[in-house]
């Protein structure tokens, strides 16, 4: 009888401790076992990946680009003409791109859902070309701006059949490294990715946009 009472008391105490505790650590694990959430050593692993060339450096640079620079510009309805606001964003992109002569960038054109698919495909391309032309006028070599791509109206941000400026856009993204540039391995890509603005960088000459408002077809 005494043995049964002892077991019941021990079980009750264990239930109380389980109910009161907020930790998911089992009662029979050693102290400190809950400290490591599985992330210990990640920094070392990341360094090893960089040094061995296994990490996708383009992804790391793309993350920095999207964090530091607006990657999107918008357009008026049925137009590929760059607004002053769009030009201001492209200047910021050019300042970033100028830091990394080893890196290629790609511009994607989009439209809203108004109009035919064929017309919007062409309109998206004209918008991407207008952005590339302006970046080139700021001193960015076209060899580093990969062939522009138009998604037309196939990838709207806002699902609406009405005119929507947020869907009328181009997006600039990092696409890789210049093939003619010598490969820099053993962690030196990290120096490229985190390089600061160079003091010798000279702002490009501002040129008026050659893009014009599109007419006919009725795209968005």
C-alpha positions in Angstrom: 0.0 0.0 0.0 2.8 2.4 1.0 4.5 1.6 -2.3 1.4 2.5 -4.3 1.0 5.8 -2.4 4.7 6.7 -3.2 4.1 6.0 -6.9 0.9 8.1 -6.9 2.7 11.0 -5.1 5.6 10.9 -7.6 3.3 10.8 -10.6 1.3 13.7 -9.2 4.4 15.7 -8.6 5.6 15.0 -12.2 2.2 16.1 -13.6 2.3 19.3 -11.6 5.8 20.1 -12.8 4.8 19.4 -16.4 1.7 21.6 -16.1 3.6 24.5 -14.5 6.6 24.4 -16.8 6.7 26.4 -20.1 9.7 24.6 -21.6 9.2 21.8 -24.1 12.4 20.1 -22.8 11.8 16.7 -21.3 12.1 16.4 -17.5 14.9 13.8 -17.8 17.2 15.7 -20.1 20.4 17.2 -18.7 20.5 20.9 -17.8 21.3 23.2 -20.7 20.0 20.8 -23.3 17.3 23.3 -24.4 19.8 26.1 -25.1 20.8 24.8 -28.6 17.8 25.2 -31.0 19.7 23.5 -33.8 21.4 26.7 -35.1 24.7 26.2 -33.4 27.5 26.1 -35.9 25.5 27.7 -38.8 27.9 30.6 -39.0 30.9 28.3 -39.4 29.0 26.2 -41.9 28.2 29.3 -43.9 31.8 30.4 -44.0 32.8 26.9 -45.2 30.3 27.1 -48.0 31.7 30.5 -49.0 35.3 29.4 -48.9 34.6 26.2 -50.9 32.5 28.1 -53.5 29.3 26.1 -52.7 27.2 29.1 -51.7 25.2 30.8 -54.4 26.8 34.3 -54.3 24.3 35.7 -56.8 21.5 35.0 -54.3 23.4 36.8 -51.5 24.0 39.8 -53.7 20.4 39.8 -54.9 19.3 39.9 -51.2 21.5 42.9 -50.6 20.3 44.6 -53.8 16.6 44.3 -52.8 17.4 45.4 -49.2 19.3 48.6 -50.2 17.7 49.7 -53.5 14.1 49.9 -54.8 13.9 47.3 -57.5 10.6 48.3 -59.1 9.4 51.3 -61.1 5.8 52.0 -62.2 4.2 53.4 -65.4 1.1 55.3 -66.4 -1.6 53.4 -68.3 -0.6 52.2 -71.8 2.8 53.9 -71.5 6.5 53.1 -71.4 7.6 56.6 -70.7 9.7 57.0 -67.5 8.3 59.4 -64.9 10.7 61.5 -62.8 10.0 59.2 -59.9 11.0 56.2 -62.0 14.2 57.9 -63.1 15.1 58.6 -59.5 14.7 54.9 -58.7 16.8 53.9 -61.7 19.5 56.3 -60.6 19.7 54.5 -57.3 19.8 51.2 -59.1 22.7 52.5 -61.3 24.6 53.7 -58.2 24.4 50.2 -56.8 25.1 48.4 -60.1 28.2 50.6 -60.7 29.8 49.1 -57.6 29.8 45.6 -59.0 31.4 45.4 -62.4 31.5 41.6 -62.2 27.7 41.3 -61.8 24.9 41.1 -64.4 21.4 42.4 -63.9 18.1 41.6 -65.7 15.0 43.8 -66.1 11.5 42.3 -66.3 8.6 44.1 -67.8 5.0 43.8 -66.6 1.5 45.3 -67.4 -1.9 45.3 -65.7 -4.7 43.1 -66.9 -6.4 45.6 -69.3 -6.0 44.7 -73.0 -5.0 41.7 -75.0 -2.2 39.3 -74.0 -0.2 40.0 -77.2 -0.3 43.7 -76.9 0.6 43.6 -73.2 3.5 41.3 -74.0 5.0 44.0 -76.3 4.1 46.8 -73.9 5.9 45.0 -71.1 9.0 44.6 -73.3 8.9 48.3 -74.2 8.9 49.2 -70.5 11.8 46.9 -69.8 13.7 48.4 -72.7 13.0 51.9 -71.5 14.5 51.0 -68.1 17.6 49.4 -69.7 18.1 52.4 -72.0 18.0 54.8 -69.0 20.4 52.7 -67.0 22.7 52.6 -70.0 22.5 56.4 -70.2 23.8 56.5 -66.6 26.9 54.7 -67.6 25.9 51.0 -67.1 27.2 48.8 -69.9 24.5 47.0 -71.8 26.6 43.9 -71.7 25.8 43.7 -68.0 22.1 44.2 -68.5 20.9 40.8 -69.7 18.2 40.5 -72.4 15.1 42.1 -71.0 12.0 39.8 -70.5 8.4 40.7 -70.7 5.8 38.9 -68.6 3.0 41.1 -70.0 -0.1 40.7 -67.9 0.7 37.2 -66.7 2.1 38.1 -63.2 0.0 40.8 -61.7 0.7 41.9 -58.1 -3.0 42.9 -57.7 -5.6 40.6 -59.1 -8.0 43.0 -60.8 -9.2 43.6 -64.3 -9.3 47.3 -63.7 -6.3 49.6 -64.5 -3.8 49.2 -61.7 -0.5 51.1 -61.5 1.1 48.6 -59.1 0.9 46.0 -61.9 2.4 48.3 -64.5 6.0 48.0 -63.6 9.5 46.8 -64.3 11.6 44.9 -61.8 15.4 44.8 -61.8 17.1 41.7 -60.4 20.6 40.3 -60.0 21.0 37.5 -62.6 24.6 36.3 -62.2 28.2 37.1 -62.8 29.8 38.5 -66.0 31.2 35.5 -67.9 34.3 37.4 -69.2 35.3 38.4 -65.6 37.9 36.2 -64.0 36.4 33.9 -61.5 37.3 34.8 -58.0 37.0 31.8 -55.7 38.1 31.0 -52.1 35.8 33.5 -50.5 36.7 36.5 -52.6 33.1 36.7 -53.9 32.2 37.8 -50.4 34.4 40.8 -50.9 32.5 41.6 -54.1 29.2 41.2 -52.4 30.0 43.4 -49.4 32.2 45.9 -51.2 31.4 49.6 -50.2 30.9 52.3 -52.7 34.2 53.2 -54.5 35.4 56.8 -54.1 36.1 57.0 -57.8 32.5 56.3 -58.9 31.3 59.2 -61.0 27.6 59.7 -61.4 26.5 59.1 -65.0 25.1 61.9 -67.2 21.4 62.3 -67.0 19.8 61.9 -70.4 16.2 62.5 -71.3 14.2 59.3 -71.9 13.7 58.3 -75.5 10.7 56.3 -74.6 7.3 57.6 -75.7 3.8 57.0 -74.7 2.4 54.0 -76.6 -0.7 54.5 -78.7 -3.1 52.0 -80.1 -4.0 48.5 -78.9 -5.3 49.6 -75.6 -2.9 47.7 -73.3 -2.2 48.4 -69.6 
